[in-house]
Amino acid sequence: MELIVKDLEAVIRQYLPALKSQNESILARIPSPAKWSKKEIIGHLIDSAQCNIRRFVIAQYEENPTIVYNQEKWVAIAGYQQWNSNDLIDLWHLVNQQICEILKNISSETAKRQCRTQELHTIEWLAQDYTKHLKHHLHQVLGLETFPYQ
């Protein structure tokens, strides 16, 4: 888990200044009715972090819990498009710091415990996948080369 935490901490350090330098109007632009704005993508990352916090915690004391969420509904209900971008970015930063602290406290044995999303995965696998998912969407928000995910 130590390497996963270091990778996630590096992602936070690397991308936070770039996120904070983004223009509000660019973040708020909705590319099409079927696509999220960059603010909504950041909101989706917050939702993903919150869902994964539940997975990382609950999987430590329940046997194979099932924790899924409807990402479209979460983004719509949260109304991220109306949020101030700085507040969104600050919240993204804080929930990711919380994930780092949770992961630091997971032993290598506990990291093998499982949680069901669509499939059954270990906490360790979920943490690695979370970081890849995060990078994928951060590259979208910041207009960087596509980061492969899946």
Buried (B, 14 or more C-beta within 10 A) or exposed (E): BEEBBEBBBEBBEEBBEEBEEBEEEEBBEEEEEEEBBBBBBBBBBBBBBBBBBEBBBBBBEEEEBEBEEEBEEBBBEBEBBEBEBEEBBBBBBEBBBBBBEBBEEBEEEBBEBBBBBEEEBBBBBBBBBBBBBBBBBBBBBEEEEEBEEE
